[in-house]
Amino acid sequence: MTEEQTNDAPETDVEAAPEEEQKIEGLEAEVTETGPCKVAAKVTVPKAAIDAECAKTFDELTPNAQIPGFRKGHAPRKLVERHYADTVLEDVKRQLIGRSWEQVRTENALRPLGDPDLSDDKIEYDEEKGLSYSLELEVSPTFELKSYEGLELTKPPGEVDASEVDEMLERLAKRNAVLEPVEKGKTKQDDVPVVDCDIKVGDEIVHSVSDQELPLAPDNWLRGLDAELWKDLLGKKAGESAAKTVTLPDTYQKEAHRGKDAEVTVTIKDIKRPKMPEINDDFAKDMLYEDLDALKTDVRERIASGKEQEARRALSQQVEEKLLAMVDFELPEDLMKRMTERNLAREKMNLGYRGASPDDIEKAVEQLAEGAQARTERDMRMYFVLQRIAEDEDISVSETELERRIQLMAQLRGLRPGKLREDLRREGRLEILRSEICDEKTIDFLIGKAKITEEDEKKKKKSGAKKTRDAKKAAPEPPEDADKQK
C-alpha cells in the first residue's frame, strides 16, 4: 500500500507452525466458511490431553513445591496435586487454548487477520469432555496467482537533452532575478507591481490590503478570487486601477460573505520588473560553483535523477496494474468496511484543512465515499498480492533495513531517530512501516525480473509533453547557497 495506504495495512499473523512434539493428541476441530474471507471454528481439547499436561506440570512442580509442614520438595505428590490443583488447571487451560488454536490454524492453513477472540466467556470446560471454544474471524483471501516473473514493462527514457538543462538554468536565473523599479512605462507579464486591493460586497469594504507585491503571472495571491484578474493589470501605468466583479468562493476566509458577488479593485502604486542575471561563469560562481560547466553538470545530474525517480514510479505503477489484472478475489467485508470508513474520515478531514465548510463537506460525502471505497479496495487487493509474492520469494525486512528507513525519515523530519522509533511503536505504526518497506522490496524484485523496453524518446515527446514537464518538476534544483549545497 501507499504514506497514507501504508498507514492502514492489515496485519496478518504468519508465525511459525508449532513443533511436532507440541501437537495435542485427539484435538478435534470443525472449520467452516461462513462468508467471503470469513470462517467459524469449533475446537475441542480432550480431557486426556488436559490430564497429560497437568501431570507433566506436576512432574516439574513437585521437586520444588513448598507445602507448609514439609521441607521444600519433600511434600508427597498427591498433597502437591491437591494444594495446587486449581492453579495448575487454570494455567494448563490457558496454555492449551493457545496451543490448540495454533495447531488448528496450521493444519487448516488459516491466515487470520488480527487475533481471535478467546476471552473467558467464549470458553467452556467440562470435567469429563474437556475444553471447548468457538470463534469467528476474518482470514486472508486465497487466490491463484499466475507467473509474475518476466512482466513486460515500458520504461520512460532517461536521457537528458541540452534544452532541458537550458530550461532549468533559465528557471534558476529567474528565481534569482533582482526587482528593479520602472520609472515610466506600463506593466508587462512577470512584472511585480506594488498594489492596493479592496474587496467590496455591496457598499461595504470587507477586506483591504495595501503596499503588497503582486506578481503578474498565473501563480499569484489573487487567483483564489479570479484566475484571470491579473491579466486586467497588464499594460497599465502606476496610479491606474482594474476592477472586476467576482463571486467569493466557498473557502473565503469570512464565512458570512461566501458565495456573494464582490467587486475587487486593484490599484497599481509602483511597478517593479525582474532583471534576469546573465547565465555565465559569474552567475555559476554566485551559486557557489567553480564555473558554468560545473553548474551545468550538476543540473544535468539532478534532472537525470528526477527522471530516474519518475521511471521507477512508472515501472512500479505498471507492475501493480499487471498484478491486479492477474487476480480476482473477494475481500474481507468487515476489514474493508473499517478501512473505507477510516479513509473517508481522512478525506473529510483534509477538506476541512483546506477551508471547506461542514455543510460543503457533508454535500461531498457521497462522492468522497465512492472514491474512498475504490481506493481502499485497490490498496487492499494490492497488499494481499504483494504479501503473497513476498512469502513465496522469501522477501523480508531486516532490523537493519528498518532502522535505516527510520533514520532517513527522522533526518527529513528533523527528529531524533530514537524518538521517531518510539513514536511509531506507540502509535502501532512500526510494523506498518516494515510492511511498506517489504512491499517496495517486492516491487523492486518484480522489476528486476521483468522484461523492460525503453520508451522511444520521440514518441514520448509527441504523446506525453506533460510527463516531460512533470519530470522536470521532479528534478531537484541546484542549491542557492553553500549550506544547501552541503
Rosetta blueprint (number, residue, H / E / L):
1 M L
2 T L
3 E L
4 E L
5 Q L
6 T H
7 N H
8 D H
9 A L
10 P L
11 E L
12 T E
13 D L
14 V L
15 E L
16 A L
17 A L
18 P L
19 E L
20 E H
21 E H
22 Q H
23 K L
24 I L
25 E L
26 G L
27 L L
28 E E
29 A E
30 E E
31 V E
32 T E
33 E E
34 T E
35 G E
36 P L
37 C L
38 K E
39 V E
40 A E
41 A E
42 K E
43 V E
44 T E
45 V E
46 P L
47 K H
48 A H
49 A H
50 I H
51 D H
52 A H
53 E H
54 C H
55 A H
56 K H
57 T H
58 F H
59 D H
60 E H
61 L H
62 T H
63 P H
64 N H
65 A L
66 Q L
67 I L
68 P L
69 G L
70 F L
71 R L
72 K L
73 G L
74 H L
75 A L
76 P L
77 R H
78 K H
79 L H
80 V H
81 E H
82 R H
83 H H
84 Y H
85 A H
86 D H
87 T H
88 V H
89 L H
90 E H
91 D H
92 V H
93 K H
94 R H
95 Q H
96 L H
97 I H
98 G H
99 R H
100 S H
101 W H
102 E H
103 Q H
104 V H
105 R H
106 T H
107 E H
108 N L
109 A L
110 L L
111 R L
112 P E
113 L E
114 G L
115 D L
116 P L
117 D L
118 L L
119 S L
120 D H
121 D H
122 K H
123 I E
124 E E
125 Y E
126 D E
127 E L
128 E L
129 K L
130 G E
131 L E
132 S E
133 Y E
134 S E
135 L E
136 E E
137 L E
138 E E
139 V E
140 S L
141 P L
142 T L
143 F L
144 E L
145 L L
146 K L
147 S L
148 Y L
149 E L
150 G L
151 L L
152 E E
153 L E
154 T E
155 K E
156 P L
157 P L
158 G L
159 E L
160 V L
161 D L
162 A H
163 S H
164 E H
165 V H
166 D H
167 E H
168 M H
169 L H
170 E H
171 R H
172 L H
173 A H
174 K H
175 R H
176 N L
177 A L
178 V E
179 L E
180 E E
181 P E
182 V L
183 E L
184 K L
185 G L
186 K L
187 T L
188 K L
189 Q L
190 D L
191 D L
192 V L
193 P L
194 V E
195 V E
196 D E
197 C E
198 D E
199 I E
200 K E
201 V E
202 G L
203 D L
204 E E
205 I E
206 V E
207 H E
208 S E
209 V E
210 S E
211 D E
212 Q E
213 E E
214 L L
215 P L
216 L L
217 A L
218 P L
219 D L
220 N L
221 W L
222 L L
223 R L
224 G L
225 L L
226 D L
227 A L
228 E L
229 L H
230 W H
231 K H
232 D H
233 L H
234 L L
235 G L
236 K L
237 K L
238 A L
239 G L
240 E L
241 S E
242 A E
243 A E
244 K E
245 T E
246 V E
247 T E
248 L L
249 P L
250 D L
251 T L
252 Y L
253 Q L
254 K L
255 E H
256 A H
257 H H
258 R L
259 G L
260 K L
261 D E
262 A E
263 E E
264 V E
265 T E
266 V E
267 T E
268 I E
269 K E
270 D E
271 I L
272 K E
273 R E
274 P E
275 K E
276 M L
277 P L
278 E L
279 I L
280 N L
281 D H
282 D H
283 F H
284 A H
285 K H
286 D H
287 M L
288 L L
289 Y L
290 E L
291 D L
292 L H
293 D H
294 A H
295 L H
296 K H
297 T H
298 D H
299 V H
300 R H
301 E H
302 R H
303 I H
304 A H
305 S H
306 G H
307 K H
308 E H
309 Q H
310 E H
311 A H
312 R H
313 R H
314 A H
315 L H
316 S H
317 Q H
318 Q H
319 V H
320 E H
321 E H
322 K H
323 L H
324 L H
325 A H
326 M H
327 V L
328 D L
329 F L
330 E L
331 L L
332 P L
333 E H
334 D H
335 L H
336 M H
337 K H
338 R H
339 M H
340 T H
341 E H
342 R H
343 N H
344 L H
345 A H
346 R H
347 E H
348 K H
349 M H
350 N H
351 L H
352 G H
353 Y H
354 R L
355 G L
356 A L
357 S L
358 P H
359 D H
360 D H
361 I H
362 E H
363 K H
364 A L
365 V H
366 E H
367 Q H
368 L H
369 A H
370 E H
371 G H
372 A H
373 Q H
374 A H
375 R H
376 T H
377 E H
378 R H
379 D H
380 M H
381 R H
382 M H
383 Y H
384 F H
385 V H
386 L H
387 Q H
388 R H
389 I H
390 A H
391 E H
392 D H
393 E L
394 D L
395 I L
396 S L
397 V L
398 S L
399 E H
400 T H
401 E H
402 L H
403 E H
404 R H
405 R H
406 I H
407 Q H
408 L H
409 M H
410 A H
411 Q H
412 L H
413 R H
414 G L
415 L L
416 R L
417 P H
418 G H
419 K H
420 L H
421 R H
422 E H
423 D H
424 L H
425 R H
426 R H
427 E L
428 G L
429 R L
430 L H
431 E H
432 I H
433 L H
434 R H
435 S H
436 E H
437 I H
438 C H
439 D H
440 E H
441 K H
442 T H
443 I H
444 D H
445 F H
446 L H
447 I H
448 G H
449 K H
450 A L
451 K E
452 I E
453 T E
454 E E
455 E L
456 D L
457 E H
458 K H
459 K H
460 K H
461 K H
462 K H
463 S H
464 G L
465 A H
466 K H
467 K H
468 T H
469 R H
470 D H
471 A H
472 K H
473 K H
474 A H
475 A L
476 P L
477 E L
478 P L
479 P L
480 E L
481 D L
482 A H
483 D H
484 K H
485 Q H
486 K L
